[in-house]
Amino acid sequence: MLSQNIKDGTSAAHQKLEGTVVRQLKSIRSNTDYAEVLKKFYAYFNAVEKIIAPYITSEVLPDHAKRRNSNYIKQDIEELGGSVGNLPEANVPQISSPLEALSALYVLEGSIMGGTYIVQMLSKYGITAGTSFFSGYGTDTEKMWRAFTTVLNAYGEDPTSHARAIEVANETFSKFGKVFSTTQVS
């Protein structure tokens, strides 16, 4: 199955990104700090969403309108007293098909799975506001992940397409990590 091949083929990139993100999350000590980290998520998720939009329609992903997106991050930033101005630069992979778009979305959707742990980590630092994005789909998180991977696997039925799908997912992880090392732009 493609979802398992992407998981296996992106494990190093995933771990590298996770380490980078967790270090920044552990440095949060205030709502302002948290809002600054969320701005990095917003910059990247919003940029990826724009590039995949022509390919991820309700025909491709029937529950697309119900899925978490960068608007949740924006609302969290605003709840924390921040704004989405002065964002870091976010470069994204080239996308030219629904399968490539789903491969990039695999990275974004996959971030939901660790959201519960992030909310718990933040609460240890006294941060309780602005967590709707990391709360994912609540009790439906696993169900939504399975629905997504079912669609991904259907689009990736041809094993010859897997190498490109894995390449796009790796690039999505890598470029997301770079957002965490860039400076804000006006």
N, C-alpha and C positions, 0 to 999 in steps of 0.2 A: 504494500500500500504506500502511496506517495507520502501521506502524513508521517508514517514511521520513517521513511527514507529521508524526509526533510529533517525530522528530529535527529536522526543519526548523523546526517551529513552536515548539520549546523551546530553540533554539540560544542565544538571549540569556540565558535563565534558567539554562541549563546552564553557560555560561561564567562567569556571575556566581557561581554556587555553587562551581564548580571553583576559581576564584580565591580565594574565601574559605577553602575547605578547604586548598588548597595553602599559603596563608600560614600557617595554623595548623600544618600538618604540618612546614613549614620551621622553625618555632620550637621543635620538639621537641628536647630535649637529654638526656632521661633516660626510663627506663621509666615513671616517675611522670607526666611530661609526656604521654607517649604514651597512658597509661591515661586521662588526663583528656580527651584528644581522642576516644578510643574511646567514652567515656561519652556524648558527644554523638551519635555514630553509633548507639549502643545505644538511647538514649532515643528517637530518631526512628524507627529501623527497627522497634523493638518496638511503638511506637504505631501506625505504619502497618500492621504485620502484624496487629494486633488489629482494626483497622477493616476490613481487606480479607478477613479470615478467613471471614466468612459467604459470600463470593462466590468465593473461590479454593479450590475443592475439587479432588479428584483427577479429577472428571469435567470440570472446566474446564481444569485444567493437570495432565495425567496424571503428570508427574514432580515434582509439587509437593513431595512428601516428600523428594526428593533435593536440593532447592534449598537454597542457603546462606540462613541466617536470623540473627536477632539472637542466637541461642544461641551462635553462633561468636564473636560480638563479646564476649559475656559471658565465655566461656572465655578469650579473649585478655586481657581486663581482669584476670581472676583470675590468669592466668599471669604477668602483670606485677606482681602483688601488690596490685591494686586491688579495688574492689567496685562493684556497681551501685547503691549507695546515693548519695544526694545528687545526683540527676540534674537536668539542665536541663529546663525545661518544653518540651514538644513538642506543638504544635498540628498537626493533620493535615487534609487536605481531606475534605469530605463525600463519601461513597461510597454509591451506591445501586444498583449493577448490576455484573455480572461485567466488562463492558467498562471501567467506571470503575476497578474494582479492578485490572484488568490495566494500565491506564494509569498508575496510581500505582506498581504493581510494576515497570513499565518503568524508572522512575527508580532503584529499588533494585537491580534486576538489572543495569542499565547500569553501576552503580558497580563491578561486577566487572571490566569491561573495562580500567579504569585501575589495577586493584589491583596488577598486576605492577610498574608504575612506582612505586607508593607503597612497595612492599616494597623496591625498589632504593634509593629515596630514604632510607628509614629505615635501611637497612644502612649508608649513608654516614655516618650519625650514630651508628653503633654499636648501633642497635636491631635485634636479631635475634629476640627473643621476641615472642609475641603477634601473629603475622602470619597465622594461619590464615584469618581473615576476608578479608583482602586477597589471599590466595593463590587465592581463588575456587575454580574447579573444576580447577585445574591444566591439564593438556593437553586437558581436555574443555571448557574455557571457551568457545571459539568454537562448539562443537557445542551446548552448553547455551543459548547466546544465540540461535542459529538456531532451536532447538526452541521457545524462548519467543516469539520474534517470529512464528513460524509460527502459534502459538495466538492471539497478539494480532491478527495480520492476519485470521485466520478470524473472530474476534469483531467485527472492524471492517470487514467486507466492505461494509457499507452506508456510502457516503461521507457521508451526512447525519449519521452518528454521530461523524465525525472532529473536528468543532469542540469538542464536549464532551470527547472523549478528550484532545485537546491542552490544553484548559483545565485538566483534572485533573492532567495531567503537569506543566504550568507551575506550578500551585499546589503540587504535591508538591516540585518543585525550590525554589520560593520559601520554603515553610515549613521545609524542611530547612535552608536558609541561615540562617533566623532562630534556629534552635537554636544556631548557632555564635556568636550575639551575645547570648544570654541568660545569666543567671547561674544557678548551681546552686540547687536548692530542697531543703529537708530532707525 
